[in-house]
Amino acid sequence: MKSTQLRTLRESGMGILFLLLMFCLSSMVQAQKPDKNFHIFLCFGQSNMEAGARPAEQDKDFNDPRFQFVAAVNMPRMQREMGKWYTAIPPICREGNNMGPVDFFGRKMIESIDDKYRIGVINVSVAGAKIELWDKDDYKEYIDNERDWMKAIVNQYDGNPYQRLVDMARIAMKDGVIKGILIHQGESNSDDPKWPERVKKIYNDLCQDLNLNPKDVPLLAGELKHEEQGGVCWRFNVDILPNLPKTLPNSYIISAKDCESTGDQFHFSTEGMRTLGYRYAEQMLKLHKYKMKR
């Protein structure tokens, strides 16, 4: 065989090998591309968001993989590892928690929207904590002066709940798209007029650190217990929370009116959590204009 023929065969073979390599690389990139129909929501706050409501009978058999969560801490008793996805069977915050508005938010979402969608959540909440705990610049000064039991919770997030939320969000973004932020916090800042500005800073930091477009990521903030429910922080709903949408564009207030109480000064019962979670979902459904189930 002539040398020119051999060279042609070699070049042809190299061309085929190159095309095969390009096809394999393209397939790998496609396989790693996040699912645009897997919608992820970041959640944080204090005890009501942390979740202390015991599941009612109607809640106990849930096992729908369309609603998932990223474990933000290790849960050895449940054989769950930090940074991995699991079906959202409670608890979805930490091992010692139960159900809260995030559980009912996710269940309502998948119940309402077309089956092509999946919902994912990440919940990094700490009972009793001020909003300063999620400020990436001020958190350490704040927690260093807090109570030991709260420090013990924060230590499960390696001392920095904000960074844990960001780290888990980055993992989640490999699989889906962040579509919103849910917050229920304020009991510990109930007379703090700077609360809306503090929330705005945290929101802006999250958007910057995760490369999110604020226009695409609404923040929903839930009211605290109302006066007629025996809530001692009800003035927060009147004097402070209404300033959030004025301060932070694309933020919305979720009503806690008539959400059933546990009977104490701060917390909602299981049914109260259910109502609140459904209201978070109803607002998010409106904002993103989902294709709904028929």
Phi and psi in degrees as a GROMACS rama.xvg file:
@    title "Ramachandran Plot"
@    xaxis  label "Phi"
@    yaxis  label "Psi"
@TYPE xy
-69.0722  154.078  LYS-2
-61.1457  -34.823  SER-3
-65.0794  -36.3479  THR-4
-68.2838  -40.5528  GLN-5
-63.0614  -42.5704  LEU-6
-63.0395  -39.5873  ARG-7
-63.3733  -42.4507  THR-8
-64.2929  -41.2147  LEU-9
-62.9768  -46.1252  ARG-10
-64.0383  -38.588  GLU-11
-64.2245  -42.2816  SER-12
-64.765  -41.0458  GLY-13
-63.3832  -37.6145  MET-14
-63.4916  -42.5048  GLY-15
-65.328  -42.4318  ILE-16
-61.0791  -41.1692  LEU-17
-62.8675  -43.4451  PHE-18
-64.0358  -39.5649  LEU-19
-64.5246  -40.7548  LEU-20
-62.8716  -44.2284  LEU-21
-62.8427  -38.309  MET-22
-64.923  -42.7534  PHE-23
-64.5271  -43.766  CYS-24
-63.5811  -40.7286  LEU-25
-62.8722  -40.1644  SER-26
-65.5407  -39.1797  SER-27
-65.2847  -43.8276  MET-28
-62.1134  -42.3521  VAL-29
-63.0528  -39.9754  GLN-30
-66.0081  -30.6877  ALA-31
-88.9957  -6.02212  GLN-32
-67.9302  130.84  LYS-33
-59.1847  147.179  PRO-34
-77.7424  116.121  ASP-35
-67.347  -14.9419  LYS-36
-99.0927  6.83821  ASN-37
-102.53  103.278  PHE-38
-101.159  127.917  HIS-39
-114.347  140.06  ILE-40
-128.256  130.142  PHE-41
-90.4745  135.212  LEU-42
-132.081  135.708  CYS-43
-155.481  162.983  PHE-44
160.138  -158.471  GLY-45
-110.625  -142.7  GLN-46
-61.6518  -39.7581  SER-47
-64.6949  -37.4285  ASN-48
-75.1248  -32.3077  MET-49
-59.8523  -38.639  GLU-50
97.2198  108.093  ALA-51
-128.461  13.6677  GLY-52
-87.3151  131.382  ALA-53
-75.5589  136.319  ARG-54
-59.9069  135.721  PRO-55
-78.6464  169.582  ALA-56
-55.3259  -39.7217  GLU-57
-68.4218  -12.4658  GLN-58
-97.7216  -12.5014  ASP-59
-79.0448  -23.2069  LYS-60
-97.9878  12.1865  ASP-61
-65.887  133.444  PHE-62
-161.232  50.0947  ASN-63
-98.4999  114.744  ASP-64
-68.6201  -5.31961  PRO-65
-72.0468  -15.9432  ARG-66
-115.449  113.257  PHE-67
-128.425  166.767  GLN-68
-141.284  152.514  PHE-69
-92.1153  124.373  VAL-70
-66.9309  120.842  ALA-71
-87.6268  -10.2127  ALA-72
-140.938  162.478  VAL-73
-70.2374  141.387  ASN-74
-127.439  77.7861  MET-75
-60.4921  -36.7178  PRO-76
-64.4865  -25.7815  ARG-77
-104.267  5.34337  MET-78
56.4008  44.3555  GLN-79
-114.77  138.904  ARG-80
-112.255  139.711  GLU-81
-55.2362  136.11  MET-82
88.0697  4.94134  GLY-83
-114.679  153.694  LYS-84
-83.1814  142.04  TRP-85
-143.153  152.844  TYR-86
-58.9856  138.631  THR-87
-77.5728  64.4615  ALA-88
-92.2895  123.883  ILE-89
-64.115  150.345  PRO-90
-85.1547  147.027  PRO-91
-113.446  3.26678  ILE-92
-101.321  -72.6654  CYS-93
-140.617  168.448  ARG-94
-58.3209  -33.8881  GLU-95
-81.7909  -0.298318  GLY-96
-93.7351  176.433  ASN-97
-125.659  -123.159  ASN-98
-106.737  155.358  MET-99
-154.06  -170.828  GLY-100
-59.4049  -29.0527  PRO-101
-64.438  -40.2964  VAL-102
-58.6238  -48.4  ASP-103
-74.1568  -30.189  PHE-104
-58.4108  -52.3791  PHE-105
-64.2376  -40.579  GLY-106
-65.7888  -40.3181  ARG-107
-66.9912  -37.4062  LYS-108
-62.2076  -51.4674  MET-109
-71.27  -24.2966  ILE-110
-69.6616  -28.5347  GLU-111
-96.193  -35.4599  SER-112
-94.1396  163.208  ILE-113
-56.4575  147.811  ASP-114
-64.6422  -12.2913  ASP-115
-70.6605  -18.9185  LYS-116
-90.782  148.697  TYR-117
-123.316  153.983  ARG-118
-120.028  133.605  ILE-119
-127.44  146.257  GLY-120
-134  155.593  VAL-121
-131.532  123.486  ILE-122
-119.708  114.218  ASN-123
-122.493  89.1899  VAL-124
-124.31  154.438  SER-125
-140.92  119.35  VAL-126
-57.7419  137.477  ALA-127
75.7456  -1.95403  GLY-128
-81.9907  142.622  ALA-129
-73.418  162.249  LYS-130
-63.0602  -23.5873  ILE-131
-59.2272  -22.6069  GLU-132
-62.6966  -26.0059  LEU-133
-98.9989  9.28108  TRP-134
-85.8336  116.554  ASP-135
-61.5532  -19.7503  LYS-136
-98.1128  -28.3917  ASP-137
-111.924  -3.04077  ASP-138
-59.8324  -39.3319  TYR-139
-68.7705  -43.8224  LYS-140
-60.1514  -38.1367  GLU-141
-66.5269  -55.145  TYR-142
-69.4032  -27.8056  ILE-143
-61.1804  -24.1001  ASP-144
-106.104  13.2943  ASN-145
-95.6643  178.039  GLU-146
-72.7325  154.485  ARG-147
-61.878  -38.5586  ASP-148
-65.0926  -34.4212  TRP-149
-72.2173  -38.6703  MET-150
-58.8557  -36.8765  LYS-151
-63.9561  -38.4561  ALA-152
-66.4722  -47.6923  ILE-153
-61.6171  -33.761  VAL-154
-61.9422  -24.6495  ASN-155
-67.9916  -19.1177  GLN-156
-102.563  26.4497  TYR-157
55.4902  31.9977  ASP-158
81.2936  -0.0242244  GLY-159
-144.58  85.6631  ASN-160
-58.7753  -36.9682  PRO-161
-60.3691  -48.379  TYR-162
-65.7035  -34.9087  GLN-163
-64.3333  -40.5144  ARG-164
-61.781  -43.5572  LEU-165
-64.6456  -45.0322  VAL-166
-61.9151  -42.9629  ASP-167
-69.5591  -34.4627  MET-168
-64.2209  -39.825  ALA-169
-64.0145  -37.7301  ARG-170
-63.7993  -46.8627  ILE-171
-63.4512  -33.9795  ALA-172
-69.0499  -12.6768  MET-173
-70.5317  -22.5488  LYS-174
-110.576  -25.6822  ASP-175
-149.907  -164.326  GLY-176
-125.168  128.723  VAL-177
-73.1138  125.651  ILE-178
-120.749  0.395754  LYS-179
173.7  169.867  GLY-180
-130.99  133.641  ILE-181
-115.331  131.689  LEU-182
-133.249  138.166  ILE-183
-135.454  101.832  HIS-184
-158.081  152.465  GLN-185
150.355  -21.6773  GLY-186
-56.1564  -37.7411  GLU-187
-86.8666  -2.37702  SER-188
-127.81  30.5151  ASN-189
-65.4813  -19.0764  SER-190
-120.079  27.9883  ASP-191
-102.913  103.01  ASP-192
-66.3689  -15.7428  PRO-193
-85.5066  -1.53539  LYS-194
-54.229  -47.4986  TRP-195
-58.3301  -39.5907  PRO-196
-67.3539  -36.261  GLU-197
-65.3728  -42.7036  ARG-198
-64.27  -41.4288  VAL-199
-59.0851  -42.2164  LYS-200
-63.0921  -44.6374  LYS-201
-61.9193  -44.0645  ILE-202
-60.2725  -46.9206  TYR-203
-63.3591  -39.7455  ASN-204
-62.5688  -43.0553  ASP-205
-62.4539  -45.1956  LEU-206
-61.5106  -41.111  CYS-207
-69.8803  -46.9626  GLN-208
-68.6079  -25.9296  ASP-209
-106.421  4.54293  LEU-210
56.2556  48.7611  ASN-211
-100.176  146.849  LEU-212
-88.2682  115.621  ASN-213
-54.3423  -29.0712  PRO-214
-65.0037  -23.3952  LYS-215
-99.2395  -3.45461  ASP-216
-128.375  85.9906  VAL-217
-69.1185  149.672  PRO-218
-111.627  126.493  LEU-219
-109.769  126.212  LEU-220
-119.584  125.22  ALA-221
-86.3582  144.141  GLY-222
-66.7297  160.529  GLU-223
-88.3044  175.953  LEU-224
-57.8569  138.467  LYS-225
-76.8004  165.2  HIS-226
-60.387  -42.8206  GLU-227
-69.5101  -12.673  GLU-228
-91.3717  -0.913405  GLN-229
88.5209  12.4451  GLY-230
-72.1642  129.616  GLY-231
-85.6014  -10.5793  VAL-232
-107.167  21.787  CYS-233
-62.0619  -25.853  TRP-234
-63.1699  -24.8607  ARG-235
-57.1355  -38.7912  PHE-236
-67.3822  -23.2491  ASN-237
-98.3392  -42.7495  VAL-238
-97.7286  -27.8807  ASP-239
-117.393  -53.013  ILE-240
-58.6892  -38.2675  LEU-241
-60.4789  -17.3475  PRO-242
-81.1631  -10.4072  ASN-243
-63.4533  -51.3779  LEU-244
-62.6067  -24.7521  PRO-245
-74.033  -27.3808  LYS-246
-93.4294  -38.6038  THR-247
-120.52  105.114  LEU-248
-58.7372  148.817  PRO-249
67.1539  31.8885  ASN-250
-119.139  150.746  SER-251
-141.779  145.75  TYR-252
-98.0077  133.649  ILE-253
-104.83  120.898  ILE-254
-68.2966  141.033  SER-255
-108.745  12.2702  ALA-256
-60.0701  130.96  LYS-257
66.3919  12.6211  ASP-258
-74.8252  122.77  CYS-259
-59.5501  142.111  GLU-260
-100.042  157.742  SER-261
-77.6814  -14.8639  THR-262
105.468  -10.0428  GLY-263
-91.9746  -167.316  ASP-264
-86.9811  -13.2683  GLN-265
-127.244  -29.7385  PHE-266
-107.959  151.949  HIS-267
-95.824  149.382  PHE-268
-76.3918  -179.888  SER-269
-57.8985  -44.5241  THR-270
-68.6534  -34.8285  GLU-271
-65.3001  -41.5367  GLY-272
-62.3724  -40.2398  MET-273
-61.1652  -48.3144  ARG-274
-60.6682  -44.4982  THR-275
-64.5305  -45.4444  LEU-276
-61.797  -39.8807  GLY-277
-63.5039  -36.1342  TYR-278
-69.6836  -37.3184  ARG-279
-57.7912  -46.5139  TYR-280
-63.1375  -44.922  ALA-281
-60.2433  -38.8928  GLU-282
-68.3557  -42.0978  GLN-283
-67.0083  -36.2716  MET-284
-61.3006  -41.0954  LEU-285
-65.8666  -42.6005  LYS-286
-67.534  -40.4207  LEU-287
-95.9146  -4.10958  HIS-288
48.8222  55.5369  LYS-289
-63.6778  152.429  TYR-290
-72.2634  120.588  LYS-291
-93.8625  159.163  MET-292
-66.3663  145.947  LYS-293
